[in-house]
Amino acid sequence: MKTVEIGNGYYFMYIAIAVVYFVLLFFLLRGKSQKTIHIVLTILLFVNMSTHFIKQFFEPYHSGWPTSWRRSTLENICAVSTVIFPFIYLFKKQNVLHDYVFFIGLCGGLGALFYPTEAIGHAPFAFDTIRFYFCHIHLVVVPLLAAVLHVYRPRLKMFWAIPLLFLVQEAIICLNEVILIKTGLVDSTWEQFLDRGVRNNSFVFGVIPDFDALKPFFDALTPKFLRTDAFNLNGGKDFYFPVLWLLIPAYVLLVPVYIILSSPFWIADLVNKRRNS
């Protein structure tokens, strides 16, 4: 059976689809009023959000009810982004949340396109593969179009807030995990809850085992008291205080990335402002 694999034809096909989709939307929206562009982008985000819940009526989710409902909750970074982005776009006046949408949308969406974890090993045209790409393509295409078409331009001065909003997003994922355990949608002990190798794709509970090569780097940035299991909560395994362990790593890593991603836009705005002054 043909499947999506890193580097094969189907892998590059979906990346090409994302590029073509962006270009087509750009030319369709270019020249339209800011109000029209904003409405179209907001509608796309709401359509994208709907797939996060509609997927429950298709396989492989439908046969897994009720436990499969956890897959339609806020269990990872892209899930949270998919659900909250459209509501942030309901605010017409730009605020710091729009700057964060640009940042996390590009990081999450591009990350998924280049390393499509949920599509690898699956048939390229299966429902869930198409849904996966549909979702993550919109996470990157909509914020990028909003920036290119001057709806919401990322601002350099908001760099300080990006790590803090990331920690808020991580806290939402952590709280969601608690709710899933309490409702029985996830069978977990307290030890498993804190285990960095269990349901930890978003790094809420520490460095995931796949990134152990970078663990010394993260540990150097994390104060020892945030890596000390003072109450022996997870059976002596590597311990990271949920979410808070990321405070320093988030500032060290995310601020430079935000500056790099946003720099073409705020530099262009600065140049245009000087030309017009």
JOSULKA-V757952 format. One record per residue. N is the residue number from 1. RES is the residue in one letter. PHI is phi in radians with two decimals (999 if undefined). OMEGA is omega in degrees with one decimal (999 if undefined). Layout:
[[N RES PHI OMEGA] [N RES PHI OMEGA]]
//
This chain:
[[1 M 999 178.5] [2 K -1.29 -177.8] [3 T -2.37 174.0] [4 V -1.38 177.1] [5 E -2.36 179.6] [6 I -1.00 175.3] [7 G 1.58 -179.7] [8 N -1.52 -174.6] [9 G -1.08 -178.9] [10 Y -1.19 176.6] [11 Y -1.03 -179.2] [12 F -1.30 178.2] [13 M -1.05 -178.1] [14 Y -1.24 174.7] [15 I -1.13 178.8] [16 A -1.12 178.1] [17 I -1.06 179.9] [18 A -1.09 -179.6] [19 V -1.14 -179.4] [20 V -1.10 179.4] [21 Y -1.07 178.3] [22 F -1.06 -177.8] [23 V -1.11 179.4] [24 L -1.08 178.4] [25 L -1.11 179.4] [26 F -1.05 -177.6] [27 F -1.25 177.1] [28 L -1.23 -175.2] [29 L -1.65 -178.7] [30 R -1.04 -179.3] [31 G 1.62 176.8] [32 K -1.37 179.5] [33 S -1.18 178.6] [34 Q -1.04 178.9] [35 K -1.10 -179.5] [36 T -1.12 179.7] [37 I -1.05 -179.4] [38 H -1.08 179.9] [39 I -1.11 -178.8] [40 V -1.09 -178.7] [41 L -1.14 178.9] [42 T -1.16 177.5] [43 I -1.08 179.2] [44 L -1.05 179.8] [45 L -1.19 178.1] [46 F -1.21 175.5] [47 V -1.09 179.3] [48 N -1.09 178.8] [49 M -1.06 -177.6] [50 S -1.07 -179.3] [51 T -1.17 179.8] [52 H -1.12 -178.9] [53 F -1.87 179.9] [54 I -1.10 -178.3] [55 K -1.01 -179.7] [56 Q -1.14 -179.7] [57 F -1.65 178.7] [58 F -2.22 175.6] [59 E -1.37 11.0] [60 P -1.60 -174.3] [61 Y -1.53 -171.8] [62 H -1.01 -178.2] [63 S -1.30 -178.4] [64 G -1.74 177.8] [65 W -0.99 -3.9] [66 P -1.54 -173.9] [67 T -1.14 -179.8] [68 S -1.19 178.2] [69 W -1.10 178.1] [70 R -1.07 -178.9] [71 R -1.27 176.3] [72 S -1.84 176.4] [73 T -1.79 -176.3] [74 L -1.65 -169.6] [75 E -1.59 175.2] [76 N -2.70 -173.8] [77 I -1.05 -177.6] [78 C -1.21 176.5] [79 A -1.15 177.5] [80 V -1.07 -179.8] [81 S -1.06 -179.0] [82 T -1.03 -176.0] [83 V -1.42 -173.2] [84 I -1.59 -177.3] [85 F -0.93 -176.7] [86 P -1.07 -179.7] [87 F -1.27 175.1] [88 I -1.14 -179.2] [89 Y -1.29 173.6] [90 L -1.23 174.1] [91 F -1.41 -175.6] [92 K -1.27 179.8] [93 K -1.36 -176.2] [94 Q -1.15 172.9] [95 N -2.38 -173.7] [96 V -1.09 178.8] [97 L -1.11 178.2] [98 H -1.20 176.1] [99 D -1.11 179.5] [100 Y -1.23 177.1] [101 V -1.02 178.1] [102 F -1.03 -175.9] [103 F -1.16 -173.6] [104 I -1.29 176.5] [105 G -1.15 178.5] [106 L -1.17 -178.5] [107 C -1.14 -178.3] [108 G -1.20 -178.1] [109 G -1.17 179.0] [110 L -1.16 177.8] [111 G -1.03 -179.8] [112 A -1.24 179.5] [113 L -1.19 -177.2] [114 F -1.55 173.6] [115 Y -2.41 -173.1] [116 P -1.35 -172.2] [117 T -0.93 -175.5] [118 E -1.44 -179.7] [119 A -1.83 -178.0] [120 I -1.05 179.2] [121 G 1.49 -179.2] [122 H -1.94 179.6] [123 A -1.04 -173.6] [124 P -1.13 -177.2] [125 F -2.03 172.8] [126 A -1.21 -177.4] [127 F -0.92 -173.1] [128 D -1.25 175.2] [129 T -1.18 178.5] [130 I -1.11 179.4] [131 R -1.08 180.0] [132 F -1.01 -178.4] [133 Y -1.23 178.2] [134 F -0.99 -178.7] [135 C -1.11 -172.7] [136 H -1.33 174.2] [137 I -1.11 179.5] [138 H -1.22 178.8] [139 L -1.09 -179.8] [140 V -1.70 -174.7] [141 V -1.21 -176.3] [142 V -1.14 177.7] [143 P -1.08 179.4] [144 L -1.19 176.3] [145 L -1.12 178.8] [146 A -1.05 179.2] [147 A -1.28 -177.2] [148 V -1.12 -176.9] [149 L -1.64 172.6] [150 H 1.13 174.2] [151 V -1.45 175.1] [152 Y -2.35 -179.1] [153 R -1.61 177.1] [154 P -1.12 -175.0] [155 R -1.98 -178.7] [156 L -1.04 -174.2] [157 K -1.13 -179.2] [158 M -1.65 -177.2] [159 F -1.00 -175.1] [160 W -1.14 -174.7] [161 A -1.50 -175.3] [162 I -1.03 178.6] [163 P -1.09 -179.7] [164 L -1.13 178.5] [165 L -1.19 174.7] [166 F -1.10 177.9] [167 L -1.13 176.0] [168 V -1.10 178.3] [169 Q -1.09 176.9] [170 E -1.12 178.9] [171 A -1.14 177.0] [172 I -1.09 179.0] [173 I -1.11 179.3] [174 C -1.10 178.4] [175 L -1.09 177.8] [176 N -1.05 179.9] [177 E -1.13 177.1] [178 V -1.07 179.9] [179 I -1.12 179.2] [180 L -1.08 179.7] [181 I -1.22 -178.6] [182 K -1.14 -179.9] [183 T -1.54 178.2] [184 G 1.47 178.4] [185 L -1.29 173.3] [186 V -2.26 179.3] [187 D -1.59 -173.7] [188 S -2.62 171.9] [189 T -1.63 177.6] [190 W -1.06 178.9] [191 E -1.13 179.4] [192 Q -1.19 179.7] [193 F -1.02 -177.6] [194 L -1.62 -177.4] [195 D -1.27 -177.3] [196 R -1.21 179.8] [197 G -1.73 -177.8] [198 V -2.11 176.0] [199 R 0.81 -174.6] [200 N -2.34 -177.6] [201 N -1.08 -176.9] [202 S -1.73 176.2] [203 F 1.16 179.9] [204 V -1.08 -173.1] [205 F -1.87 177.4] [206 G 2.12 180.0] [207 V -1.28 -179.4] [208 I -1.21 -176.3] [209 P -0.95 179.9] [210 D -1.09 -178.4] [211 F -1.92 -178.5] [212 D -1.05 178.2] [213 A -1.10 -179.9] [214 L -1.71 -176.6] [215 K -1.01 177.7] [216 P -1.02 178.0] [217 F -1.14 179.5] [218 F -1.14 179.9] [219 D -1.10 179.5] [220 A -1.17 -179.8] [221 L -1.57 -174.9] [222 T -1.85 178.3] [223 P -0.93 -174.3] [224 K -1.04 -178.0] [225 F -1.18 175.7] [226 L -1.55 176.2] [227 R -2.08 -178.1] [228 T -1.93 179.1] [229 D -1.51 -173.6] [230 A -1.07 -175.8] [231 F -1.91 178.0] [232 N 0.90 -175.4] [233 L -1.41 -176.9] [234 N -2.09 170.9] [235 G 1.19 176.3] [236 G 1.49 177.8] [237 K -1.32 177.5] [238 D -0.90 -174.9] [239 F -2.09 171.9] [240 Y -2.33 179.4] [241 F -1.12 -174.4] [242 P -0.85 175.4] [243 V 1.18 -173.2] [244 L -1.10 179.3] [245 W -1.07 -175.8] [246 L -1.49 -171.5] [247 L -0.93 -178.9] [248 I -1.27 177.4] [249 P -0.98 -179.3] [250 A -1.10 179.3] [251 Y -1.21 -178.2] [252 V -1.17 -173.5] [253 L -1.69 -171.4] [254 L -1.40 -179.2] [255 V -1.04 177.7] [256 P -1.07 179.5] [257 V -1.13 178.4] [258 Y -1.08 -179.9] [259 I -1.07 179.7] [260 I -1.13 -177.3] [261 L -1.17 -175.5] [262 S -1.55 -172.7] [263 S -0.99 179.5] [264 P -1.03 -175.3] [265 F -1.44 -178.3] [266 W -1.30 174.0] [267 I -1.20 178.2] [268 A -1.09 178.9] [269 D -1.14 179.3] [270 L -1.15 178.7] [271 V -1.10 -179.4] [272 N -1.12 179.9] [273 K -1.14 179.6] [274 R -1.21 178.4] [275 R -1.14 -176.7] [276 N -1.49 -177.9] [277 S -1.53 999]]
//
